Amino acid sequence: MTIHKQISYLYAFFGVFLLGCGAVAVDVAGEQARTALFTGIAGGLLALVAGHFLNRKHRWGFLLGTAEAGLLTLLLGWRSGTYFIRLLQMVQEAPEPNSTQTAGMAFLLTTAMLVVALLTLAVSVMFAKQVFAETK
């Protein structure tokens, strides 16, 4: 199996993972999880489109998937940092237990999305030369 097909499957997994995280965030946190929902839906659909067109040997699918993984790494890194700071402040102030749980779940979901985005970006950059050789 060629590397561009394997990377396209990685993008498809990334898309499904983002869609799933968005759905779980809404289920757990409700209205407070709008950012995770929008990131999950938009990012998931973009990753699925990138994977589909990369599978068909379109180089721009690879560029789209790599750019998306890079942008999501920055966005989710920022969101994880803000959730972490907010969670630390909530723990120090001893708020209601339910609000701490919701903030904790938002932090965990955002961090999981960050880790997968970072791994997708790393794999994309590692195999970029081979994918460029295989695609047009």
C-alpha positions in Angstrom: 0.0 0.0 0.0 1.4 3.4 -0.9 2.0 6.1 1.7 -0.5 8.6 0.3 -3.3 6.0 0.8 -2.1 5.4 4.4 -2.0 9.1 5.1 -5.5 9.5 3.6 -6.8 6.9 6.0 -5.1 8.8 8.8 -7.0 11.9 7.8 -10.3 9.9 7.6 -9.6 8.6 11.2 -8.8 12.2 12.3 -12.1 13.4 10.8 -14.2 10.8 12.5 -12.3 11.3 15.8 -13.0 15.1 15.7 -16.7 14.5 14.9 -16.9 12.0 17.8 -15.2 14.4 20.2 -17.6 17.2 19.2 -20.6 15.0 19.8 -19.3 13.8 23.2 -18.5 17.3 24.2 -22.1 18.4 23.6 -23.4 15.3 25.4 -21.3 16.0 28.4 -21.2 19.8 28.7 -24.3 20.8 26.7 -24.4 24.4 25.6 -21.0 25.2 27.1 -19.3 23.0 24.5 -20.0 25.2 21.4 -16.3 25.6 20.6 -15.7 21.8 20.7 -18.8 21.2 18.7 -17.8 23.7 15.9 -14.2 22.5 15.9 -15.3 18.9 15.8 -17.8 19.4 12.9 -15.7 21.8 10.8 -12.5 20.0 11.4 -14.0 16.5 11.0 -15.6 17.3 7.7 -12.4 19.0 6.4 -10.3 16.1 7.4 -12.7 13.7 5.7 -12.6 15.8 2.5 -8.8 15.9 2.6 -8.5 12.2 3.1 -10.9 11.5 0.2 -9.1 13.6 -2.3 -5.6 12.4 -1.1 -6.8 8.9 -1.6 -7.5 9.9 -5.2 -3.9 11.2 -5.6 -4.7 14.9 -5.4 -1.8 16.7 -3.8 -4.0 19.5 -2.5 -5.8 17.0 -0.3 -2.5 16.4 1.5 -1.9 20.1 1.8 -5.4 20.7 3.1 -5.0 17.9 5.7 -1.6 19.1 6.8 -2.7 22.7 7.1 -5.8 21.7 9.0 -3.7 19.6 11.5 -1.3 22.5 12.0 -4.1 25.1 12.5 -6.0 22.8 14.9 -2.8 22.1 16.8 -2.5 25.9 17.4 -6.1 26.4 18.2 -6.6 23.4 20.4 -3.3 24.1 22.2 -4.6 27.6 23.0 -8.0 26.2 24.1 -6.4 23.5 26.3 -4.3 26.1 28.0 -7.2 28.3 28.7 -9.3 25.4 30.0 -6.4 24.3 32.2 -6.0 27.8 33.7 -9.8 28.0 34.3 -9.8 24.6 35.9 -7.0 25.6 38.2 -8.8 28.7 39.2 -12.0 26.8 39.9 -10.2 24.2 42.0 -8.6 27.0 44.1 -11.9 28.8 44.7 -13.8 25.6 45.7 -16.8 26.1 43.4 -19.8 23.8 42.8 -18.7 20.2 42.1 -20.7 20.0 38.9 -19.0 23.0 37.3 -15.5 21.6 38.0 -16.5 18.3 36.4 -17.8 20.0 33.3 -14.6 22.1 33.0 -12.5 19.0 33.6 -14.3 17.1 30.8 -13.9 20.1 28.4 -10.1 20.1 29.2 -9.8 16.4 28.7 -11.7 16.4 25.4 -9.8 19.4 24.1 -6.5 17.9 25.1 -7.3 14.6 23.4 -8.2 16.5 20.2 -4.9 18.4 20.5 -2.8 15.2 20.9 -4.4 13.6 17.9 -4.0 16.8 15.8 -0.3 17.0 16.8 0.3 13.3 15.9 -1.5 13.8 12.5 0.6 16.9 11.8 3.8 15.0 12.8 3.1 12.0 10.5 2.1 14.3 7.7 5.3 16.3 7.9 7.4 13.1 8.2 6.1 11.6 5.0 5.5 14.8 3.0 8.3 14.1 0.5 7.0 10.6 -0.3 3.4 11.9 -0.7 4.6 14.6 -3.0 6.4 12.0 -5.1 3.3 9.9 -5.4 0.6 12.6 -6.0 0.0 15.1 -8.7 
